[in-house]
Structure formats: C-alpha cells, structure tokens
Amino acid sequence: MTRRATAVRKKGAKRRAKALPRESAAGRAARAARIWSALKARWPDPRCALDHRNAFELLVATILSAQCTDERVNRVTPALFSRWPDAAALARANVADIEKVVRPTGFFRMKAKSLSGAARRMAEAHGGAVPRTMDDLTELPGVARKTANVVLGTAFGIASGVVVDTHVKRLAARMGFTRHEAPERIERDLMALFPREDWIRLGHTLIHHGRGICHARKKPECARCPVARDCPSEETRG
C-alpha cells in the first residue's frame, strides 16, 4: 500500500470513528428501530435488482455481480441462460465458452471457473438443485456468505443472515450500526440489532437507500433522507 493510500485510509477511519455516537446498547437499538421504521416507509417494496426466474439464475447472477453493476449483469445473463438454462447444462459447458459470455462483467476467467465449479458441484452433490443451507451453498466455488444470503433470502425466503454488500457496509458504518470493517463482523452486528424476520428485507432496503440517497461517490443527499435526524454521519452534520 502506498503512503498516500495509507493516509487516506487512516483519514477515513478517523472520520468514521468521529461519526459513530457513544451510546448505550438500548439507545442504539432504539435509534436503529426509528431508522428502520423510516426506511421501510421510504422503500416499501424493495426488490433484488438482479433479473432471475429461479434460484439457479439468481445464484449465477449474484456470482457475476462481484465488482460489476447489476445492470451489466442483467445484460449478460439472458444469453448465458439461453445456452445453459440449469446446473446440469452449465456443468457440461466448456469454461472457455463461459468466459466469452461473461467477459463483459469483468474478472471473467475467475467468474467462469467459479460458475463451472459451482454447477458441477450442484450436479454431483445436489441433483442439479441449488442447496438450501448456508453450509452447502458456501461449499460451492465462488460462493461466500453474501452470495449465499442473497440466494437463501430472495429465492427461498430463508433468513440465514443479512446481505452485506458495498452499500450495506457503507450505510451500516454511516448510520452507526457497526464499528467494524469486515463483512462478517458487520453482518453479526446487524443480526444482533434487527429482528430475524427483518433480515431479508433489511439487506434489500439498505441497498436501495444506498443507491438512491446515501451515495458512495458523491455527497449523500441528506437533505432528502428520511433518517437524517437519527444518522450520526459527518455528512449529515456538515
């Protein structure tokens, strides 16, 4: 890491530390409940932005979405699913052919290898079906907790955890829900702060809010944010 990158990272950590309030567990829980109520009112029907018709398509799309926009993934997957509509078909595909189709999503060699490996594992160990447990899903190549949570929550309605993507990570820090950087630690904080029946919707809602209002690359639109009063972020106070 360069000296400049280290300085930027330290400055960002200092700002986050300043932004997080010193409050009791009960106070944080009450504030989180108010924020959650406001977010549910603002985003009453949050949906997964990845186009899919079944669990297999969602799994594939989520693997492809790493370091790529959902819009671009949605432009690539129709051709992919037309050629390989299920795990059995994808397991038989030549990896080089998969690479050609998924190339626009970036990191295409790694993603093609993951898709091929995951499809083979599903075909061999699960009868071609997408597994319905966290342990079985995370045994698939290219599948970590975030992808598994997306599939379990969106495709099967199973609240195994909270999806922590870049938007959720950013908002959880800005809103004072966590002091951690690692997705697994952030997820545990969110799971402790919100009831299990809200975990699936929470991930979708934070993602929508991150895209629509609490942006990453430009100043968050705090003036029109429904949770600004309870948000401790430096942008809100400034």
Backbone as CSV, one residue per row, in Angstrom:
resi,resn,N_x,N_y,N_z,CA_x,CA_y,CA_z,C_x,C_y,C_z
1,MET,0.844,-1.191,0.000,0.000,0.000,0.000,0.885,1.247,0.000
2,THR,0.597,2.245,-0.848,1.386,3.456,-0.922,1.169,4.316,0.314
3,ARG,2.099,5.284,0.534,1.971,6.186,1.686,0.686,7.003,1.592
4,ARG,0.349,7.444,0.350,-0.872,8.228,0.160,-2.114,7.403,0.478
5,ALA,-2.133,6.148,0.003,-3.284,5.272,0.258,-3.444,5.004,1.745
6,THR,-2.304,4.839,2.436,-2.364,4.612,3.879,-2.935,5.820,4.602
7,ALA,-2.509,7.022,4.160,-3.005,8.254,4.777,-4.493,8.418,4.553
8,VAL,-4.946,8.133,3.323,-6.375,8.236,3.006,-7.170,7.253,3.848
9,ARG,-6.648,6.032,3.992,-7.342,5.023,4.778,-7.447,5.449,6.240
10,LYS,-6.352,5.988,6.802,-6.374,6.438,8.189,-7.343,7.599,8.378
11,LYS,-7.369,8.517,7.397,-8.281,9.651,7.485,-9.720,9.177,7.462
12,GLY,-10.011,8.196,6.587,-11.366,7.662,6.526,-11.768,6.991,7.821
13,ALA,-10.838,6.238,8.420,-11.130,5.569,9.683,-11.384,6.592,10.782
14,LYS,-10.612,7.708,10.781,-10.786,8.749,11.788,-12.157,9.395,11.660
15,ARG,-12.592,9.644,10.418,-13.903,10.247,10.202,-15.015,9.315,10.663
16,ARG,-14.857,8.012,10.375,-15.881,7.057,10.802,-15.945,6.993,12.326
17,ALA,-14.775,7.024,12.975,-14.758,6.964,14.432,-15.454,8.187,15.029
18,LYS,-15.252,9.364,14.418,-15.910,10.567,14.895,-17.413,10.483,14.685
19,ALA,-17.796,9.841,13.576,-19.213,9.827,13.214,-20.034,8.945,14.133
20,LEU,-19.444,7.856,14.633,-20.223,6.926,15.433,-20.519,7.499,16.811
21,PRO,-21.756,7.432,17.230,-22.119,8.009,18.526,-21.681,7.102,19.671
22,ARG,-21.452,7.728,20.822,-21.229,6.952,22.041,-22.596,6.826,22.700
23,GLU,-23.128,5.632,22.669,-24.479,5.433,23.183,-24.587,4.052,23.795
24,SER,-25.566,3.884,24.637,-25.793,2.587,25.254,-26.376,1.621,24.229
25,ALA,-26.328,0.341,24.566,-26.922,-0.658,23.671,-28.407,-0.388,23.477
26,ALA,-29.079,0.014,24.556,-30.509,0.315,24.456,-30.752,1.534,23.582
27,GLY,-29.880,2.529,23.702,-30.020,3.724,22.876,-29.784,3.432,21.413
28,ARG,-28.777,2.596,21.118,-28.509,2.222,19.727,-29.677,1.428,19.159
29,ALA,-30.224,0.532,19.932,-31.356,-0.268,19.472,-32.573,0.603,19.182
30,ALA,-32.822,1.580,20.052,-33.961,2.467,19.839,-33.763,3.321,18.596
31,ARG,-32.542,3.817,18.406,-32.255,4.625,17.220,-32.355,3.781,15.955
32,ALA,-31.848,2.556,16.024,-31.943,1.663,14.872,-33.403,1.379,14.523
33,ALA,-34.246,1.221,15.531,-35.670,0.969,15.284,-36.325,2.154,14.595
34,ARG,-35.951,3.373,14.989,-36.509,4.561,14.338,-36.043,4.659,12.893
35,ILE,-34.773,4.391,12.678,-34.238,4.417,11.313,-34.929,3.376,10.452
36,TRP,-35.087,2.175,10.989,-35.707,1.091,10.236,-37.147,1.422,9.882
37,SER,-37.876,2.017,10.791,-39.255,2.412,10.521,-39.314,3.428,9.375
38,ALA,-38.403,4.392,9.389,-38.378,5.410,8.341,-37.962,4.813,6.999
39,LEU,-36.999,3.908,7.009,-36.546,3.290,5.763,-37.634,2.418,5.142
40,LYS,-38.374,1.695,5.969,-39.466,0.859,5.445,-40.546,1.718,4.802
41,ALA,-40.791,2.891,5.376,-41.783,3.790,4.788,-41.277,4.359,3.461
42,ARG,-39.976,4.645,3.392,-39.407,5.223,2.168,-39.272,4.190,1.064
43,TRP,-38.956,2.955,1.414,-38.764,1.887,0.431,-39.718,0.741,0.775
44,PRO,-40.995,0.877,0.436,-41.997,-0.095,0.887,-41.911,-1.468,0.216
45,ASP,-41.295,-1.539,-0.951,-41.261,-2.819,-1.666,-39.911,-3.025,-2.339
46,PRO,-38.844,-3.139,-1.569,-37.511,-3.304,-2.161,-37.362,-4.685,-2.788
47,ARG,-36.820,-4.720,-3.974,-36.630,-5.993,-4.680,-35.176,-6.165,-5.095
48,CYS,-34.799,-7.395,-5.294,-33.475,-7.695,-5.827,-33.381,-7.156,-7.246
49,ALA,-32.304,-6.440,-7.544,-32.153,-5.810,-8.860,-31.629,-6.768,-9.923
50,LEU,-31.223,-7.955,-9.534,-30.723,-8.937,-10.500,-31.897,-9.701,-11.100
51,ASP,-32.005,-9.674,-12.417,-33.090,-10.382,-13.096,-32.887,-11.890,-12.965
52,HIS,-33.924,-12.585,-12.553,-33.826,-14.040,-12.415,-35.230,-14.629,-12.369
53,ARG,-35.333,-15.899,-12.745,-36.615,-16.603,-12.715,-36.620,-17.747,-11.713
54,ASN,-35.464,-18.095,-11.214,-35.374,-19.204,-10.258,-34.074,-19.080,-9.474
55,ALA,-33.878,-19.998,-8.536,-32.715,-19.937,-7.648,-31.408,-20.113,-8.405
56,PHE,-31.399,-20.978,-9.410,-30.182,-21.179,-10.200,-29.767,-19.879,-10.886
57,GLU,-30.715,-19.216,-11.522,-30.388,-17.967,-12.213,-29.936,-16.890,-11.239
58,LEU,-30.534,-16.849,-10.063,-30.116,-15.865,-9.070,-28.708,-16.151,-8.576
59,LEU,-28.394,-17.402,-8.350,-27.050,-17.770,-7.911,-26.011,-17.341,-8.936
60,VAL,-26.264,-17.667,-10.194,-25.330,-17.309,-11.264,-25.178,-15.793,-11.354
61,ALA,-26.296,-15.076,-11.344,-26.257,-13.620,-11.463,-25.511,-12.985,-10.294
62,THR,-25.688,-13.535,-9.112,-25.024,-12.970,-7.945,-23.520,-13.196,-8.000
63,ILE,-23.102,-14.353,-8.459,-21.667,-14.602,-8.651,-21.093,-13.607,-9.655
64,LEU,-21.825,-13.352,-10.728,-21.351,-12.426,-11.755,-21.348,-10.972,-11.286
65,SER,-22.132,-10.662,-10.264,-22.277,-9.267,-9.840,-21.081,-8.749,-9.040
66,ALA,-20.153,-9.615,-8.680,-18.967,-9.167,-7.945,-18.183,-8.172,-8.792
67,GLN,-17.919,-6.995,-8.240,-17.174,-5.943,-8.939,-17.816,-5.586,-10.283
68,CYS,-19.133,-5.627,-10.330,-19.849,-5.330,-11.567,-21.229,-4.800,-11.216
69,THR,-21.774,-3.938,-12.053,-23.101,-3.401,-11.786,-24.174,-4.435,-12.110
70,ASP,-25.285,-4.340,-11.414,-26.401,-5.241,-11.686,-26.925,-5.037,-13.107
71,GLU,-26.901,-3.807,-13.581,-27.378,-3.531,-14.938,-26.576,-4.300,-15.980
72,ARG,-25.265,-4.318,-15.814,-24.434,-5.037,-16.777,-24.658,-6.541,-16.675
73,VAL,-24.784,-7.045,-15.445,-25.082,-8.471,-15.273,-26.382,-8.823,-15.983
74,ASN,-27.390,-7.970,-15.852,-28.691,-8.242,-16.471,-28.626,-8.217,-17.996
75,ARG,-27.621,-7.563,-18.539,-27.457,-7.576,-19.997,-26.764,-8.858,-20.470
76,VAL,-26.000,-9.472,-19.569,-25.224,-10.664,-19.932,-26.004,-11.953,-19.709
77,THR,-26.784,-12.019,-18.646,-27.385,-13.301,-18.261,-28.413,-13.873,-19.238
78,PRO,-29.175,-13.073,-19.983,-30.118,-13.720,-20.921,-29.432,-14.675,-21.897
79,ALA,-28.300,-14.268,-22.452,-27.579,-15.139,-23.384,-27.017,-16.357,-22.660
80,LEU,-26.533,-16.148,-21.440,-25.979,-17.259,-20.668,-27.053,-18.292,-20.358
81,PHE,-28.219,-17.835,-19.897,-29.285,-18.769,-19.528,-29.923,-19.414,-20.749
82,SER,-29.846,-18.747,-21.872,-30.364,-19.347,-23.106,-29.517,-20.557,-23.508
83,ARG,-28.204,-20.453,-23.318,-27.306,-21.553,-23.681,-27.246,-22.624,-22.596
84,TRP,-27.254,-22.179,-21.332,-27.106,-23.112,-20.209,-28.193,-22.814,-19.178
85,PRO,-29.376,-23.378,-19.342,-30.523,-23.000,-18.510,-30.544,-23.583,-17.100
86,ASP,-29.657,-24.533,-16.817,-29.656,-25.134,-15.482,-28.251,-25.599,-15.130
87,ALA,-28.109,-26.108,-13.917,-26.788,-26.511,-13.442,-26.206,-27.649,-14.269
88,ALA,-27.038,-28.586,-14.676,-26.539,-29.723,-15.456,-25.939,-29.251,-16.774
89,ALA,-26.623,-28.327,-17.440,-26.122,-27.818,-18.719,-24.841,-27.007,-18.517
90,LEU,-24.806,-26.190,-17.481,-23.628,-25.370,-17.237,-22.435,-26.230,-16.827
91,ALA,-22.697,-27.311,-16.129,-21.616,-28.210,-15.711,-20.931,-28.859,-16.908
92,ARG,-21.677,-29.051,-17.985,-21.111,-29.669,-19.193,-20.422,-28.669,-20.097
93,ALA,-20.597,-27.385,-19.848,-20.073,-26.349,-20.728,-18.559,-26.254,-20.648
94,ASN,-17.952,-25.855,-21.754,-16.529,-25.576,-21.783,-16.274,-24.239,-21.084
95,VAL,-15.300,-24.210,-20.190,-15.041,-22.990,-19.432,-14.699,-21.832,-20.364
96,ALA,-13.998,-22.110,-21.445,-13.649,-21.048,-22.393,-14.901,-20.432,-23.012
97,ASP,-15.917,-21.251,-23.250,-17.167,-20.726,-23.799,-17.884,-19.848,-22.769
98,ILE,-17.847,-20.263,-21.520,-18.451,-19.448,-20.458,-17.727,-18.109,-20.356
99,GLU,-16.400,-18.155,-20.455,-15.614,-16.918,-20.380,-16.054,-15.908,-21.425
100,LYS,-16.317,-16.372,-22.637,-16.707,-15.462,-23.715,-18.024,-14.753,-23.391
101,VAL,-18.934,-15.481,-22.786,-20.251,-14.906,-22.495,-20.181,-13.927,-21.331
102,VAL,-19.425,-14.260,-20.292,-19.415,-13.429,-19.082,-18.317,-12.371,-19.104
103,ARG,-17.549,-12.289,-20.150,-16.431,-11.339,-20.230,-16.830,-9.905,-19.871
104,PRO,-17.982,-9.393,-20.320,-18.334,-8.001,-20.008,-18.493,-7.703,-18.522
105,THR,-18.622,-8.730,-17.676,-18.820,-8.489,-16.249,-17.509,-8.283,-15.496
106,GLY,-16.375,-8.442,-16.177,-15.094,-8.289,-15.524,-14.671,-9.536,-14.763
107,PHE,-13.352,-9.671,-14.556,-12.811,-10.845,-13.848,-13.417,-12.131,-14.425
108,PHE,-13.551,-12.156,-15.747,-14.349,-13.195,-16.401,-13.748,-14.588,-16.281
109,ARG,-12.432,-14.696,-16.222,-11.825,-16.028,-16.087,-12.156,-16.632,-14.724
110,MET,-11.995,-15.837,-13.685,-12.301,-16.306,-12.337,-13.789,-16.637,-12.213
111,LYS,-14.645,-15.768,-12.768,-16.089,-15.987,-12.655,-16.520,-17.220,-13.453
112,ALA,-15.951,-17.405,-14.629,-16.294,-18.584,-15.423,-15.878,-19.862,-14.708
113,LYS,-14.700,-19.837,-14.092,-14.231,-21.002,-13.333,-15.156,-21.277,-12.149
114,SER,-15.590,-20.217,-11.463,-16.498,-20.387,-10.324,-17.840,-20.955,-10.775
115,LEU,-18.393,-20.413,-11.859,-19.686,-20.890,-12.359,-19.605,-22.359,-12.756
116,SER,-18.536,-22.717,-13.441,-18.372,-24.108,-13.860,-18.244,-25.022,-12.646
117,GLY,-17.420,-24.617,-11.680,-17.227,-25.439,-10.490,-18.487,-25.559,-9.660
118,ALA,-19.220,-24.453,-9.506,-20.463,-24.490,-8.734,-21.492,-25.383,-9.414
119,ALA,-21.591,-25.285,-10.727,-22.547,-26.112,-11.459,-22.216,-27.591,-11.330
120,ARG,-20.937,-27.929,-11.430,-20.533,-29.334,-11.284,-20.842,-29.853,-9.896
121,ARG,-20.570,-29.027,-8.885,-20.848,-29.430,-7.502,-22.342,-29.642,-7.292
122,MET,-23.170,-28.752,-7.836,-24.617,-28.919,-7.699,-25.089,-30.172,-8.427
123,ALA,-24.530,-30.424,-9.614,-24.931,-31.596,-10.388,-24.518,-32.889,-9.688
124,GLU,-23.333,-32.890,-9.101,-22.807,-34.107,-8.493,-23.354,-34.370,-7.087
125,ALA,-23.513,-33.312,-6.291,-23.847,-33.494,-4.879,-25.288,-33.143,-4.528
126,HIS,-25.978,-32.407,-5.404,-27.315,-31.926,-5.044,-28.362,-32.190,-6.132
127,GLY,-28.064,-33.126,-6.999,-29.022,-33.468,-8.043,-29.339,-32.326,-8.982
128,GLY,-28.413,-31.402,-9.120,-28.618,-30.262,-10.013,-29.374,-29.114,-9.377
129,ALA,-29.792,-29.261,-8.120,-30.564,-28.220,-7.443,-29.641,-27.276,-6.682
130,VAL,-30.120,-26.062,-6.464,-29.394,-25.103,-5.638,-29.608,-25.481,-4.177
131,PRO,-28.535,-25.647,-3.397,-28.687,-26.014,-1.979,-29.470,-24.964,-1.200
132,ARG,-30.091,-25.416,-0.100,-30.915,-24.517,0.709,-30.333,-24.282,2.102
133,THR,-29.063,-24.568,2.289,-28.433,-24.288,3.578,-27.168,-23.470,3.349
134,MET,-26.807,-22.689,4.368,-25.602,-21.868,4.277,-24.368,-22.729,4.082
135,ASP,-24.257,-23.803,4.819,-23.072,-24.650,4.721,-22.917,-25.235,3.322
136,ASP,-24.009,-25.752,2.763,-23.920,-26.351,1.429,-23.659,-25.301,0.351
137,LEU,-24.259,-24.141,0.488,-24.043,-23.094,-0.510,-22.601,-22.599,-0.493
138,THR,-22.061,-22.386,0.686,-20.701,-21.841,0.759,-19.634,-22.880,0.417
139,GLU,-20.041,-24.117,0.202,-19.113,-25.122,-0.317,-18.988,-25.038,-1.833
140,LEU,-19.887,-24.283,-2.480,-19.826,-24.125,-3.924,-18.728,-23.135,-4.286
141,PRO,-17.941,-23.418,-5.310,-16.913,-22.460,-5.744,-17.529,-21.098,-6.068
142,GLY,-16.886,-20.036,-5.601,-17.346,-18.685,-5.895,-18.463,-18.182,-5.014
143,VAL,-18.859,-18.978,-4.015,-19.984,-18.590,-3.152,-19.498,-18.384,-1.721
144,ALA,-19.595,-17.139,-1.246,-19.323,-16.811,0.150,-20.638,-16.421,0.817
145,ARG,-20.578,-15.916,2.032,-21.802,-15.643,2.799,-22.724,-14.650,2.098
146,LYS,-22.159,-13.608,1.483,-23.026,-12.616,0.852,-23.887,-13.256,-0.227
147,THR,-23.258,-13.999,-1.125,-23.997,-14.658,-2.195,-24.992,-15.661,-1.636
148,ALA,-24.571,-16.423,-0.632,-25.467,-17.408,-0.027,-26.679,-16.723,0.608
149,ASN,-26.455,-15.601,1.288,-27.572,-14.875,1.894,-28.535,-14.334,0.842
150,VAL,-28.004,-13.864,-0.272,-28.863,-13.386,-1.363,-29.772,-14.514,-1.848
151,VAL,-29.172,-15.665,-2.109,-29.938,-16.784,-2.650,-30.940,-17.320,-1.622
152,LEU,-30.492,-17.546,-0.412,-31.386,-18.091,0.614,-32.541,-17.136,0.892
153,GLY,-32.253,-15.849,1.012,-33.296,-14.892,1.333,-34.240,-14.618,0.187
154,THR,-33.683,-14.323,-0.987,-34.512,-13.910,-2.119,-35.195,-15.080,-2.806
155,ALA,-34.478,-16.176,-3.004,-35.048,-17.313,-3.733,-35.892,-18.214,-2.845
156,PHE,-35.489,-18.376,-1.579,-36.148,-19.348,-0.712,-36.842,-18.742,0.508
157,GLY,-36.662,-17.447,0.733,-37.279,-16.819,1.897,-36.702,-17.294,3.215
158,ILE,-35.445,-17.738,3.198,-34.785,-18.228,4.406,-33.888,-17.132,4.963
159,ALA,-34.186,-16.678,6.174,-33.412,-15.607,6.812,-32.223,-16.207,7.545
160,SER,-31.150,-16.438,6.820,-29.952,-17.035,7.411,-28.989,-15.976,7.913
161,GLY,-29.163,-14.752,7.474,-28.278,-13.660,7.835,-28.675,-12.416,7.071
162,VAL,-27.793,-11.428,7.058,-28.042,-10.165,6.361,-27.031,-10.024,5.227
163,VAL,-27.500,-9.710,4.045,-26.603,-9.474,2.920,-25.762,-8.234,3.211
164,VAL,-24.444,-8.370,3.127,-23.551,-7.230,3.317,-22.747,-7.024,2.044
165,ASP,-23.258,-6.130,1.188,-22.503,-5.742,0.002,-21.868,-4.382,0.273
166,THR,-21.356,-3.726,-0.756,-20.680,-2.447,-0.541,-21.631,-1.377,-0.018
167,HIS,-22.884,-1.392,-0.472,-23.848,-0.409,0.006,-24.173,-0.632,1.482
168,VAL,-24.453,-1.871,1.840,-24.801,-2.183,3.227,-23.620,-1.876,4.143
169,LYS,-22.430,-2.207,3.710,-21.230,-1.912,4.511,-21.110,-0.414,4.757
170,ARG,-21.309,0.387,3.711,-21.190,1.839,3.837,-22.265,2.416,4.750
171,LEU,-23.501,2.003,4.566,-24.599,2.548,5.362,-24.543,2.102,6.811
172,ALA,-24.140,0.859,7.032,-24.039,0.378,8.412,-23.040,1.209,9.200
173,ALA,-21.947,1.621,8.548,-20.960,2.470,9.212,-21.494,3.886,9.399
174,ARG,-22.065,4.450,8.357,-22.552,5.826,8.438,-23.673,5.979,9.470
175,MET,-24.513,4.978,9.568,-25.650,5.065,10.481,-25.309,4.619,11.899
176,GLY,-24.056,4.241,12.111,-23.634,3.881,13.454,-24.105,2.530,13.920
177,PHE,-24.352,1.616,12.980,-24.778,0.273,13.351,-23.588,-0.633,13.659
178,THR,-22.397,-0.242,13.223,-21.219,-1.083,13.403,-19.979,-0.214,13.452
179,ARG,-18.925,-0.732,14.076,-17.610,-0.106,14.046,-16.624,-0.973,13.274
180,HIS,-17.099,-2.020,12.677,-16.211,-2.984,12.038,-16.101,-2.755,10.534
181,GLU,-15.043,-3.319,9.961,-14.797,-3.243,8.524,-15.105,-4.557,7.818
182,ALA,-14.849,-5.678,8.489,-15.028,-6.989,7.871,-16.517,-7.292,7.697
183,PRO,-16.936,-7.746,6.518,-18.352,-8.031,6.267,-18.965,-8.982,7.286
184,GLU,-18.202,-10.000,7.711,-18.751,-10.964,8.667,-19.071,-10.302,10.002
185,ARG,-18.188,-9.394,10.449,-18.425,-8.689,11.707,-19.592,-7.716,11.577
186,ILE,-19.680,-7.047,10.434,-20.805,-6.136,10.181,-22.110,-6.911,10.193
187,GLU,-22.109,-8.062,9.540,-23.319,-8.878,9.497,-23.763,-9.280,10.899
188,ARG,-22.818,-9.681,11.730,-23.178,-10.069,13.093,-23.776,-8.891,13.868
189,ASP,-23.220,-7.709,13.672,-23.768,-6.528,14.334,-25.194,-6.248,13.886
190,LEU,-25.444,-6.367,12.596,-26.792,-6.118,12.075,-27.779,-7.183,12.551
191,MET,-27.323,-8.415,12.594,-28.187,-9.500,13.058,-28.560,-9.319,14.529
192,ALA,-27.641,-8.766,15.301,-27.916,-8.537,16.722,-28.835,-7.343,16.939
193,LEU,-28.811,-6.400,15.987,-29.537,-5.149,16.152,-30.965,-5.208,15.622
194,PHE,-31.207,-6.079,14.630,-32.511,-6.144,13.999,-33.106,-7.549,14.145
195,PRO,-34.431,-7.649,14.256,-35.063,-8.965,14.418,-34.910,-9.830,13.171
196,ARG,-34.851,-11.135,13.395,-34.613,-12.078,12.310,-35.625,-11.933,11.174
197,GLU,-36.873,-11.641,11.517,-37.893,-11.538,10.464,-37.656,-10.350,9.529
198,ASP,-36.742,-9.452,9.906,-36.445,-8.290,9.063,-35.143,-8.434,8.287
199,TRP,-34.390,-9.497,8.520,-33.058,-9.589,7.927,-33.074,-9.543,6.401
200,ILE,-33.990,-10.252,5.774,-34.009,-10.289,4.309,-34.338,-8.912,3.751
201,ARG,-35.408,-8.323,4.267,-35.824,-7.009,3.778,-34.785,-5.945,4.110
202,LEU,-34.115,-6.080,5.245,-33.112,-5.100,5.644,-32.025,-4.954,4.588
203,GLY,-31.507,-6.073,4.118,-30.464,-6.010,3.098,-30.935,-5.302,1.845
204,HIS,-32.107,-5.690,1.324,-32.645,-5.057,0.118,-32.872,-3.565,0.339
205,THR,-33.396,-3.214,1.507,-33.725,-1.818,1.784,-32.473,-0.944,1.863
206,LEU,-31.461,-1.417,2.556,-30.224,-0.647,2.653,-29.558,-0.488,1.289
207,ILE,-29.640,-1.520,0.470,-29.072,-1.424,-0.888,-29.817,-0.361,-1.695
208,HIS,-31.144,-0.362,-1.648,-31.915,0.649,-2.360,-31.586,2.048,-1.842
209,HIS,-31.483,2.199,-0.525,-31.194,3.503,0.056,-29.791,3.972,-0.328
210,GLY,-28.861,3.036,-0.378,-27.502,3.381,-0.770,-27.411,3.830,-2.217
211,ARG,-28.181,3.209,-3.057,-28.178,3.599,-4.468,-28.950,4.891,-4.710
212,GLY,-30.035,5.070,-3.959,-30.921,6.186,-4.253,-30.607,7.471,-3.527
213,ILE,-30.055,7.395,-2.308,-29.872,8.596,-1.497,-28.493,8.670,-0.848
214,CYS,-28.088,7.611,-0.164,-26.839,7.635,0.603,-25.689,7.142,-0.274
215,HIS,-25.321,7.963,-1.244,-24.390,7.557,-2.293,-22.968,7.348,-1.777
216,ALA,-22.182,6.663,-2.587,-20.787,6.411,-2.233,-19.851,7.431,-2.863
217,ARG,-20.044,7.736,-4.139,-19.066,8.538,-4.873,-19.391,10.025,-4.892
218,LYS,-20.514,10.403,-4.390,-20.835,11.819,-4.283,-21.484,12.056,-2.931
219,LYS,-21.634,13.317,-2.572,-22.152,13.640,-1.244,-23.545,13.058,-1.060
220,PRO,-23.764,12.348,0.045,-25.104,11.803,0.303,-26.156,12.915,0.319
221,GLU,-27.340,12.589,-0.165,-28.414,13.585,-0.235,-29.161,13.629,1.097
222,CYS,-28.463,14.117,2.110,-29.015,14.104,3.470,-30.244,14.997,3.609
223,ALA,-30.346,16.021,2.775,-31.482,16.938,2.878,-32.803,16.242,2.589
224,ARG,-32.760,15.178,1.786,-33.998,14.457,1.488,-34.005,13.038,2.066
225,CYS,-33.085,12.799,2.994,-33.001,11.475,3.604,-33.967,11.376,4.787
226,PRO,-34.809,10.366,4.825,-35.798,10.253,5.905,-35.203,9.874,7.255
227,VAL,-33.913,9.484,7.281,-33.309,9.083,8.553,-32.234,10.056,9.010
228,ALA,-32.131,11.217,8.361,-31.047,12.157,8.661,-31.015,12.546,10.134
229,ARG,-32.157,12.703,10.748,-32.199,13.136,12.149,-31.539,12.126,13.068
230,ASP,-31.604,10.851,12.727,-31.020,9.807,13.577,-29.680,9.290,13.052
231,CYS,-29.198,9.841,11.967,-27.947,9.361,11.365,-26.779,10.174,11.892
232,PRO,-25.755,9.524,12.475,-24.623,10.242,13.075,-23.506,10.573,12.100
233,SER,-23.703,10.345,10.811,-22.601,10.522,9.864,-22.165,11.978,9.778
234,GLU,-20.913,12.172,9.483,-20.351,13.515,9.394,-20.994,14.311,8.278
235,GLU,-21.379,13.631,7.189,-22.027,14.325,6.082,-23.337,14.959,6.513
236,THR,-24.080,14.263,7.388,-25.352,14.782,7.833,-25.160,16.034,8.681
237,ARG,-24.133,16.018,9.533,-23.928,17.160,10.421,-23.354,18.348,9.693
238,GLY,-22.636,18.073,8.544,-21.970,19.160,7.866,-22.919,20.006,7.048
